[in-house]
Amino acid sequence: MHVVSGGSVQMALALKHAALCLMLLPRFLLAAVMLWILDFLCIRKKVLLRMGQGEGGPDDPPVCVSDSNKMFTLESLRAVWYGQKLDFFKAAHVGHSAPNTEVVAVQDRQTLRILDCMRGKSQYADIADSLLVYIEEAHPSDGWVSSDAPYQIPKHRCIEDRLRAAQLMLSEVPGSQVVIDTMDNSSNAAYGAYFERLYILRDQRVVYQGGRGPEGYRISELRDWLEQYRHDLVSSKTAVLHV
Ligand SMILES: *[C@@H]1O[C@H](CO)[C@@H](O)[C@H](O)[C@H]1NC(C)=O
């Protein structure tokens, strides 16, 4: 048997941590510089305008940041680092099996698995079920505050807080299928979801993985994928009829 002493375990952990920091640092610094220059309002206006004119179609609402919003703060840097770390360690990758994490139903508080609670009711209900997993707040009122946030929601301290906030969301879009992440944030971690992210799963595999929101969040990409899928289904059916 190989016995590893406590000292070398600590050493290995420290090395792993250092390696992680080195890998994530360039991306993080770039984001930090971006946030810093976005605090110059004349630059912010230009960047937002350019982003608004980007590839996104009418489905993709432009990223809105009002002038009163400060972008470069300790809390924002913390949030960006956390999001990049989650993205780096996520389990969900295109072509691989979809993590089947635990979630909680908003209405009856039942514990379910993410792959078991997808349901229809979107304009693509004929080809796909849908599910919205509400994770931790991107802009809690006691964290990276956003003056553009429609609600003042502090960080969820317990499952009740998260359920209450998800109820708000459900009341905005009644009838949609909404569940919440558990308090260990396992769905958020598995899917690298923070701040927000879109996925398409098929046969329990990830077939589409959107970019990290807000800048990588593209409803138009999702729509294109689904339209193409529907089109392929129809043409394969037609082919069968021809036989
Ligand atoms: C999950 O997220 C909440 C914030 O909504 C945080 O308070 C909690 O500590 C997180 N849990 C873990 C295990 O990181």
The ligand as an SDF file (V2000), in Angstrom:
LIG
                    3D

 14 14  0  0  0  0  0  0  0  0999 V2000
  -24.6070   28.2460   -3.3500 C   0  0  0  0  0  0  0  0  0  0  0  0
  -25.0020   29.5550   -3.6710 O   0  0  0  0  0  0  0  0  0  0  0  0
  -25.4460   30.3560   -2.5840 C   0  0  0  0  0  0  0  0  0  0  0  0
  -25.8000   31.7140   -3.1400 C   0  0  0  0  0  0  0  0  0  0  0  0
  -27.0500   31.7170   -3.7540 O   0  0  0  0  0  0  0  0  0  0  0  0
  -24.3860   30.4630   -1.5290 C   0  0  0  0  0  0  0  0  0  0  0  0
  -24.8780   31.1890   -0.4270 O   0  0  0  0  0  0  0  0  0  0  0  0
  -23.9520   29.0760   -1.1000 C   0  0  0  0  0  0  0  0  0  0  0  0
  -22.8780   29.1810   -0.2010 O   0  0  0  0  0  0  0  0  0  0  0  0
  -23.5230   28.2620   -2.2930 C   0  0  0  0  0  0  0  0  0  0  0  0
  -23.2320   26.9050   -1.8730 N   0  0  0  0  0  0  0  0  0  0  0  0
  -22.0390   26.3590   -2.0160 C   0  0  0  0  0  0  0  0  0  0  0  0
  -21.8980   24.9760   -1.4990 C   0  0  0  0  0  0  0  0  0  0  0  0
  -21.1130   26.9330   -2.5560 O   0  0  0  0  0  0  0  0  0  0  0  0
  1  2  1  0
  1 10  1  0
  2  3  1  0
  3  4  1  0
  3  6  1  0
  4  5  1  0
  6  7  1  0
  6  8  1  0
  8  9  1  0
  8 10  1  0
 10 11  1  0
 11 12  1  0
 12 13  1  0
 12 14  2  0
M  END
$$$$
